[in-house]
Amino acid sequence: MAKPKRVYQSWKGNNKFLLDGRLIFGPDAKSLIITFMLILVPVVIFCVFVASNLAHKFTTGSIGYAILVLAVVFTIYVLFLLLSTSTKDPGIVPRNSHPPEEVSGYDSSASIDVGKPLPRTKEIIVNGLPVRVKYCETCMLYRPPRCSHCSVCNNCVERFDHHCPWVGQCIGKRNYRCFFLFVSSTALLCVYVFSMSALYLKLLVDDYGTAWKAIKVSPASVALMAYCFVSLWFVGGLTGFHLYLISRNQTTYENFRHRGLRGDNRINVYYRGCMNSFVEVFCSKIEPSKNNFRGYVHEGASKTSKGGNIQVTEVDISDEDRRVKVEDDLEIGDDLMKISQRRNSQDIGDIRGRGSDRSPISRSELDFGFGLESQFSSRSESRHSGW
């Protein structure tokens, strides 16, 4: 009798696994090596050519060596956060083996005979406001609120933020905290290396009298300062951007998709105050993974979804044909660099109030958890809106 396969061996997503399914990566995991080297190489240069020489500039040797030790320890911490972000299940929703059997107001058995597709959306209540959730034809389930299908990893991810090519992994509900700590810690590391290199260069100027002679003695200091300055525009701006998102309890995906749908009467149904938003991200317990990648696949077992454990209040049956949802996740990841640079050049308040001529908000915003404070269009109108 053949030994049953483990879940990770028959996984239908595009993920890569190591150590018998203990570590999960995205399909672009090789980019993790580049990110690893972009952090490690400058720190090695700093320790060899700057920190070690800087230790001899102080009368108290312990101060100089503390600079070296702090750089090493802090770098190890940053690399640990990078690996933790890249190897952790971001919040993948287990896919079904067949479409849901029970949907309120819909007979799935009849649809099989007639060939009628499942409703593409249904409506649930979040904090007293209606929110639309979509049916994912790839995973054959109704996505939970704030869940989206990553076209790169080919998985539905809870609280999907974006797919980050720098860490080679989706950023979602279970690894967002590690991702933010990684980005912010990398920004602090850039500031630290820049400051210590500038200090060493100043001490050399005091010894040799001119900046040119100091640069000739330690060209590594100048190179590190330039490298950290450029890097800080990216990781520093990205840190500020995500601080803004956390304060609004918003994801990168929601922010990018709704840039043109902002208005004074728009409310975020997930927003419960700035302080509660930070507590939710940094102090809440990380839920265990819903996937046992090292478990065995049982051939006879089939997982069914009955409403997806979601409170269904309405079902909106669309006449559109089925289509596979493919989202531009890598484009969002690439655009983060533009956002981070813009965050350094303008105040966050300018982004909140971008544009005085705001277009009316369509009801499609409900799909991502944004409600309207005043009124909603009728159900008949929504059935003809393409949902």
PyMOL commands that set and color helices and strands:
alter all, ss='L'
color gray80, all
select helices_A, chain A and resi 7-10+31-57+61-87+108-114+176-208+211-217+219-248+252-257+274-282+307-309+329-345+348-352+363-368+379-383
alter helices_A, ss='H'
color red, helices_A
select strands_A, chain A and resi 16-18+23-25+102-103+106-107+121-126+129-136+141-142+148-150+155-157+162-164+169-171+266-268+312-316+370-372
alter strands_A, ss='S'
color yellow, strands_A
deselect
rebuild
show_as cartoon
